Amino acid sequence: MKKSIIFILPDLETGGAERIVTTIANHLPRDKFSPAILLLRKEGAYLDLLKPDVEIIDIHTPRIRHSLKPILLEIKRRKPDIVFSGFGEVNAYLSLFIKLFPKTKFIARETNVVSQHVTRKEIKFFYKFYNNYDKIIAQSNDMEVDLIKNFGIKKKKLFKINNPVDVNFIEEKLKQSERPTEFSHQHKNVVAIGNLSARKGFDNLLKVFSRLKNQNILLHILGDGKDKEMLLQMKEMLGLDHVIFHGKKSNPYQYLKFADLFILSSRYEGFPNVLLEAGTCGIYSLANNCPGGIDEIIIDQVNGEISNIENYDDFAEKIKHSVHRSDDKDNIKASIKSRFSSEIILKKYEDLLWNL
């Protein structure tokens, strides 16, 4: 008999959690599962990537704090076998009410190392009820340790599943990708991708590139966010003519395909999809040594290196060296595909959901 499953997200904008839930919903075998995605607001680029048989439940609620009642009403009305909440703040609120639905299994998928990410006391309060979940998915060892140590989560509740990377999807995108016009043939081109917020550490990356003004290296930053103006002012103040902000791009793989190096400058992560995607494009990565599974992705000197970005001079030296590497792109791709391909990771999700 099929299991009905409702995934919960705020929307389907182009973020990591949204990409993962879209991939899971699309790939679950339909002889076993009937998937639906409950959205606070029906918007986002990933809507176009969903298979037509994935039902969308739109509760038309712009703010997360107002979403709990309509979410609970939908669960009560539909009586799904499984509820899969994929967004930290919603996970926290929902944990208090799980006992109201004894016939439904509840799964939370955390998106970050919680102690680093959750600062508001009213949200931390709800983590007292997190053991109400039947299973809590941690994407990395760092996340698992954090939940046990700082939030008292029982180890038997935790299930570690790394993020998958959709290799076929990316390879199709790469076929359609031409060299970006902003890439100079006279320079080495370095790419960084992410939301322009403090968490992603682009302020540190700009400080590193202030040490590289005399090098023929361009930094291309893809993304948008609340810190955009501050970062642009910082670029101006530091005189960084060799740093280009491109905004959000629908096909970032075009930039990764032709990059000489990818940089992850984050202060913390959950399990960074963009690091998987860079490797799938055959690009060597230099990543900041931060919590969130970085050391589970990077195989030293094979697909990348890990270093402390706040040691600005040393990190700059590593960039100067890394852009001149001549790595075998196929080896880099294989190092990611062999461990994190959709087929491998989605089988773990399927087994977890089926065996609940």
C-alpha positions as CSV (number, residue, x, y, z in Angstrom):
1,M,0.0,0.0,0.0
2,K,1.2,3.5,-0.9
3,K,2.4,5.9,1.8
4,S,1.2,9.5,1.6
5,I,3.8,12.0,2.5
6,I,3.6,15.8,2.9
7,F,6.8,17.8,2.7
8,I,6.7,21.3,4.3
9,L,8.7,24.3,3.1
10,P,8.1,28.1,3.0
11,D,8.4,28.2,-0.8
12,L,10.4,26.7,-3.7
13,E,13.0,29.5,-4.2
14,T,16.5,28.4,-5.2
15,G,17.9,27.3,-1.8
16,G,19.5,24.1,-0.5
17,A,16.5,22.8,1.4
18,E,14.2,23.5,-1.5
19,R,16.5,21.8,-4.0
20,I,16.7,18.7,-1.8
21,V,13.0,18.4,-1.2
22,T,12.3,18.9,-4.9
23,T,14.8,16.1,-5.7
24,I,13.3,13.7,-3.1
25,A,9.7,14.3,-4.2
26,N,10.6,13.8,-7.9
27,H,12.5,10.6,-7.3
28,L,10.5,8.7,-4.8
29,P,9.0,5.5,-6.5
30,R,5.3,6.1,-7.1
31,D,4.4,2.5,-6.4
32,K,5.4,3.1,-2.8
33,F,4.8,6.8,-2.2
34,S,2.3,9.6,-3.0
35,P,4.2,12.9,-2.5
36,A,2.8,16.4,-1.9
37,I,4.6,19.6,-1.0
38,L,2.9,22.1,1.4
39,L,4.1,25.6,0.8
40,L,3.5,28.7,2.8
41,R,3.5,30.5,-0.5
42,K,3.4,29.0,-4.0
43,E,6.4,30.6,-5.6
44,G,10.0,29.9,-6.6
45,A,12.1,28.7,-9.6
46,Y,12.0,25.1,-8.4
47,L,8.2,24.9,-9.1
48,D,9.2,24.4,-12.7
49,L,11.4,21.4,-11.9
50,L,8.7,19.5,-10.1
51,K,7.1,16.5,-11.8
52,P,3.4,17.1,-12.6
53,D,2.2,14.3,-10.2
54,V,3.7,16.1,-7.1
55,E,0.7,17.9,-5.6
56,I,1.3,21.4,-4.4
57,I,-0.6,22.5,-1.3
58,D,-0.6,26.3,-1.0
59,I,-1.6,27.7,2.4
60,H,-1.1,31.4,1.3
61,T,0.7,32.4,4.5
62,P,3.4,35.0,3.9
63,R,5.0,34.7,7.4
64,I,6.3,31.6,9.1
65,R,4.9,32.6,12.5
66,H,1.4,32.6,11.1
67,S,1.7,29.3,9.3
68,L,1.4,26.8,12.2
69,K,-2.4,26.8,12.4
70,P,-3.0,26.2,8.7
71,I,-0.3,23.6,8.6
72,L,-1.9,21.7,11.5
73,L,-5.4,22.0,9.9
74,E,-4.0,20.5,6.6
75,I,-2.4,17.6,8.5
76,K,-5.7,17.0,10.4
77,R,-7.7,17.0,7.2
78,R,-5.4,14.9,5.0
79,K,-4.1,12.4,7.7
80,P,-0.9,11.7,5.8
81,D,1.3,8.7,6.8
82,I,4.4,10.9,7.0
83,V,5.0,14.6,7.5
84,F,8.5,15.7,6.4
85,S,9.4,19.2,7.6
86,G,12.4,20.6,5.8
87,F,12.9,24.0,7.3
88,G,14.4,24.7,10.7
89,E,12.0,27.3,12.0
90,V,8.9,25.4,10.9
91,N,10.5,22.2,12.4
92,A,10.9,23.9,15.7
93,Y,7.3,25.2,15.9
94,L,5.8,21.9,14.7
95,S,7.6,19.8,17.3
96,L,5.3,21.0,20.1
97,F,2.2,19.6,18.3
98,I,3.3,16.2,17.0
99,K,1.6,14.3,19.8
100,L,-1.8,15.5,18.4
101,F,-1.3,13.1,15.4
102,P,-0.4,9.7,16.8
103,K,-1.0,7.9,13.5
104,T,1.3,10.1,11.5
105,K,5.1,9.7,11.5
106,F,7.0,13.0,11.7
107,I,10.5,13.7,10.3
108,A,12.5,16.9,10.7
109,R,15.4,17.6,8.3
110,E,17.7,20.2,9.8
111,T,19.4,22.7,7.5
112,N,22.2,24.0,9.6
113,V,24.4,23.5,12.6
114,V,21.6,24.6,14.9
115,S,23.6,26.2,17.7
116,Q,25.4,28.4,15.2
117,H,22.2,29.3,13.3
118,V,19.4,29.7,15.8
119,T,19.8,32.8,18.0
120,R,16.3,33.8,18.9
121,K,15.3,32.5,22.4
122,E,11.6,31.9,21.4
123,I,12.7,29.4,18.7
124,K,15.3,27.7,20.9
125,F,12.5,27.1,23.4
126,F,10.8,24.7,20.9
127,Y,13.9,22.5,20.6
128,K,12.9,21.2,24.1
129,F,10.3,19.2,22.2
130,Y,12.4,18.1,19.3
131,N,12.6,14.5,20.6
132,N,8.9,14.3,19.7
133,Y,9.9,13.7,16.1
134,D,10.1,10.1,15.0
135,K,13.4,10.8,13.2
136,I,15.6,13.9,12.8
137,I,17.8,14.0,9.7
138,A,21.2,15.5,10.2
139,Q,23.2,16.2,7.1
140,S,26.6,16.0,8.6
141,N,28.6,14.7,11.6
142,D,28.9,18.3,12.9
143,M,25.1,18.7,12.9
144,E,24.6,15.4,14.6
145,V,27.1,16.2,17.4
146,D,25.6,19.6,17.9
147,L,22.0,18.3,18.3
148,I,23.1,15.8,20.9
149,K,25.5,18.0,22.8
150,N,23.6,21.3,22.8
151,F,19.9,20.3,22.5
152,G,19.7,16.9,24.2
153,I,18.5,15.1,21.2
154,K,18.5,11.3,21.7
155,K,21.0,9.6,19.4
156,K,18.4,6.9,18.4
157,K,16.3,9.7,17.0
158,L,19.0,10.9,14.6
159,F,19.6,9.6,11.1
160,K,22.5,11.0,9.2
161,I,22.0,11.5,5.4
162,N,24.3,13.7,3.4
163,N,22.8,15.9,0.7
164,P,22.5,14.4,-2.8
165,V,23.8,16.1,-5.9
166,D,21.7,15.6,-9.1
167,V,24.6,14.8,-11.5
168,N,22.4,14.3,-14.5
169,F,20.7,17.6,-14.1
170,I,24.0,19.5,-13.7
171,E,25.5,17.7,-16.7
172,E,22.5,18.7,-18.8
173,K,23.0,22.3,-17.7
174,L,26.7,22.2,-18.5
175,K,26.0,21.1,-22.1
176,Q,24.0,24.3,-22.5
177,S,26.6,26.5,-20.9
178,E,28.9,28.9,-22.8
179,R,31.8,30.8,-21.3
180,P,30.4,33.8,-19.4
181,T,31.2,37.1,-21.2
182,E,32.5,38.5,-17.9
183,F,35.3,35.9,-17.7
184,S,38.6,37.3,-18.8
185,H,41.0,35.2,-20.8
186,Q,43.9,37.3,-19.4
187,H,42.9,36.4,-15.8
188,K,42.3,33.4,-13.6
189,N,38.6,33.3,-12.7
190,V,37.5,32.4,-9.2
191,V,33.8,31.8,-8.3
192,A,31.9,32.1,-5.0
193,I,28.2,31.4,-4.7
194,G,25.7,32.1,-1.9
195,N,23.2,34.3,-0.2
196,L,24.8,37.7,0.6
197,S,24.5,37.3,4.4
198,A,26.9,37.2,7.3
199,R,26.7,33.4,7.4
200,K,28.4,33.1,4.0
201,G,31.5,35.1,5.0
202,F,31.9,37.2,1.9
203,D,33.2,40.0,4.0
204,N,36.2,37.8,4.9
205,L,36.6,36.8,1.2
206,L,36.8,40.5,0.2
207,K,39.5,41.0,2.9
208,V,41.4,38.1,1.4
209,F,41.1,39.6,-2.1
210,S,42.5,42.9,-0.9
211,R,45.7,40.9,-0.7
212,L,45.5,39.9,-4.3
213,K,45.2,43.2,-6.1
214,N,48.4,42.7,-8.0
215,Q,47.4,39.3,-9.2
216,N,45.7,38.5,-12.5
217,I,42.7,36.9,-10.6
218,L,39.1,37.9,-10.9
219,L,36.5,37.0,-8.2
220,H,33.0,36.4,-9.4
221,I,30.4,36.4,-6.6
222,L,26.9,35.0,-7.5
223,G,24.0,35.6,-5.2
224,D,21.8,38.2,-3.6
225,G,20.8,39.1,-0.1
226,K,20.4,41.6,2.7
227,D,24.2,42.4,3.0
228,K,24.5,43.3,-0.7
229,E,24.9,47.1,-0.1
230,M,27.3,46.6,2.8
231,L,29.5,44.3,0.7
232,L,29.4,46.7,-2.3
233,Q,30.5,49.5,0.0
234,M,33.3,47.3,1.4
235,K,34.4,46.5,-2.2
236,E,34.6,50.2,-3.0
237,M,36.4,51.1,0.3
238,L,39.0,48.3,-0.3
239,G,39.4,49.3,-4.0
240,L,38.6,45.8,-5.3
241,D,38.2,46.4,-9.0
242,H,38.9,42.7,-9.6
243,V,35.8,41.6,-7.7
244,I,32.5,41.4,-9.6
245,F,29.0,40.9,-8.1
246,H,26.7,39.2,-10.6
247,G,23.5,38.8,-8.5
248,K,21.5,35.6,-8.6
249,K,21.9,33.5,-11.7
250,S,19.5,30.8,-13.0
251,N,22.4,28.8,-14.3
252,P,25.3,29.1,-11.9
253,Y,26.9,26.0,-13.5
254,Q,27.8,28.1,-16.5
255,Y,30.2,30.0,-14.2
256,L,31.5,26.9,-12.4
257,K,32.2,25.1,-15.7
258,F,34.7,27.7,-16.7
259,A,36.1,28.7,-13.3
260,D,39.7,28.1,-12.3
261,L,38.7,27.7,-8.6
262,F,35.6,27.6,-6.4
263,I,35.7,29.2,-2.9
264,L,33.4,28.5,0.0
265,S,33.9,31.2,2.6
266,S,31.0,30.4,4.9
267,R,31.2,30.8,8.7
268,Y,29.0,27.6,9.1
269,E,27.0,25.3,6.9
270,G,24.6,22.4,7.1
271,F,26.1,20.3,4.3
272,P,26.9,22.7,1.4
273,N,25.2,21.8,-1.9
274,V,27.3,24.3,-3.8
275,L,30.5,22.5,-2.8
276,L,29.0,19.3,-4.2
277,E,27.9,21.1,-7.4
278,A,31.3,22.7,-7.9
279,G,32.9,19.2,-7.7
280,T,30.3,17.8,-10.1
281,C,31.4,20.5,-12.5
282,G,35.0,19.3,-12.1
283,I,36.2,22.4,-10.3
284,Y,38.7,22.3,-7.5
285,S,37.5,24.0,-4.2
286,L,39.1,26.0,-1.5
287,A,36.9,26.0,1.6
288,N,36.9,27.7,4.9
289,N,37.4,25.4,7.9
290,C,33.9,25.8,9.4
291,P,31.3,23.5,10.9
292,G,28.9,21.7,8.6
293,G,30.4,18.7,6.9
294,I,33.1,20.4,4.9
295,D,35.6,17.7,5.9
296,E,33.2,15.0,4.7
297,I,33.1,16.5,1.2
298,I,36.7,17.6,0.6
299,I,39.3,15.0,0.0
300,D,42.5,16.9,0.5
301,Q,44.4,17.6,-2.8
302,V,41.9,15.5,-4.8
303,N,38.8,17.8,-5.0
304,G,39.9,20.6,-2.8
305,E,41.5,21.9,0.4
306,I,40.3,23.3,3.7
307,S,41.9,26.4,5.3
308,N,41.1,29.1,7.8
309,I,39.9,32.1,5.8
310,E,40.4,34.5,8.7
311,N,44.1,33.9,8.2
312,Y,43.8,36.3,5.3
313,D,47.4,36.2,4.0
314,D,47.7,32.4,4.1
315,F,44.3,32.0,2.4
316,A,45.4,34.5,-0.3
317,E,48.5,32.4,-0.9
318,K,46.5,29.3,-1.2
319,I,44.3,31.0,-3.9
320,K,47.4,32.0,-5.8
321,H,48.6,28.4,-5.8
322,S,45.2,26.8,-6.5
323,V,44.3,28.7,-9.6
324,H,47.3,27.4,-11.3
325,R,46.6,23.7,-10.5
326,S,46.1,21.4,-13.5
327,D,43.8,18.8,-11.8
328,D,42.0,16.0,-13.7
329,K,38.4,17.2,-13.9
330,D,37.1,13.7,-14.2
331,N,38.8,12.7,-10.9
332,I,37.2,15.6,-9.2
333,K,33.8,14.7,-10.6
334,A,34.3,11.0,-9.6
335,S,35.2,12.0,-6.0
336,I,31.7,13.6,-5.6
337,K,29.6,11.3,-7.8
338,S,30.9,8.1,-6.1
339,R,29.7,9.3,-2.6
340,F,26.9,11.8,-3.1
341,S,25.0,11.1,-6.3
342,S,21.2,11.2,-6.2
343,E,21.0,7.4,-6.7
344,I,23.1,6.7,-3.5
345,I,21.5,9.4,-1.2
346,L,17.9,9.0,-2.4
347,K,18.0,5.3,-1.7
348,K,18.8,6.2,2.0
349,Y,15.8,8.5,2.0
350,E,13.5,5.9,0.4
351,D,14.6,3.3,2.9
352,L,14.1,5.6,5.9
353,L,10.6,6.7,4.8
354,W,9.5,3.2,3.9
355,N,10.7,1.6,7.1
356,L,9.3,4.1,9.5
